């Protein structure tokens, strides 16, 4: 039987560093020595020196081969997640897109799409509803304790409250100029809509569907998250900061500088360790920050990120990159993080939603075609090909 090399203090230590196909040097020595004695008996002592020279050469060769072949086992940063594209969920209606929200418990996907929100089944991909008249919709927030959802309607400067069971609109709530990212804070039981052009946050009470506060932010906001303990964190895209808001007083507590990150857009949090995962599309970088004090802990090179999602069970942070990849970062501990891999997705898949029950990721995108430059616009954006909008599902 082939055994492991036994040059360590014990077998357990040796097993960590050497694969099982290496023959024990000690065992090899004993076997060769045994053969030598047989040769000595047969050929007489006059040939002993010749055989010893051959043995020394063989032993030296064995040492060289061992040194050449032995390599340390791969670290977790080199291991793959096993994630890949599972399927495409097609949506036939026209229009652009932005954020996507996934409700794993109720098996629903909410995809912003032009002037409406398409609701899909996470199980089958079938359409199970539409929320209409959400002009320029960006994001969807779910206030499940109230049985309501909220959309941020960028072109109408409003938010729409809708019933989660019937998908019918309940109220239209005025917001700031160009409401973009939106989310529900379970601590304060309030909805926060972040307004890009007016550079402020609109705070809505789901109990009354009334605006209870408007918070000037002093910069263009992007995604916001909550630590679940009374603090709100939001990306300031134009100043490369994290703005910290008191969820009780609606006052700004701190402004944390993002070091080495430009134009932060995507954001998520590990509430257990108070770690913020900040996707910076401006220089294709993810920055990990301590949410308690704003300390920048580490950073990673990623793609052209616009969205971030964190899986608290798997301790994985995902960046959706418009260049057709999804970067995966592992939180080994509160102070140790490792880049795992870039999972291929599709071009344009720049935002992301996560199903925390199946651990699947959902990324909206569409096929695009080039637009000819003009005198007025030398570098026009690609144009979406009608009828190609779909959601990419990624999992194992």
Secondary structure, DSSP 4 states (H G I P E B T S, - for coil): -------SSSHHHHHHHS-TTSPPHHHHHHHHHHHHHHHHHHH-GGGHHHHHHHHHHHHHHHHHHHHHH--PPPPGGGS----EEEEEEE--S------EEEETTTTEEEEEETTEEEEEETTT--EEEEE---TTEEEEEEEGGGTEEEEEETTTTEEEEEETTT--EEEEEE-STTEEEEEEETTTTEEEEEETTTTEEEEEETTTTEEEEEEE-SS-EEEEEE-SSSEEEEEETTTTEEEEEETTT--EEEEEE-TT--SEEEEEEETTTTEEEEEETTTTEEEEEETTT--EEEEEE--SEEEEEEETTTTEEEEEETTTEEEEEEEEETTEEEEEEEEE--TT----EEETTTTEEEEEE--EE-----SS-TTPPPEEPTT--EEEEEE-
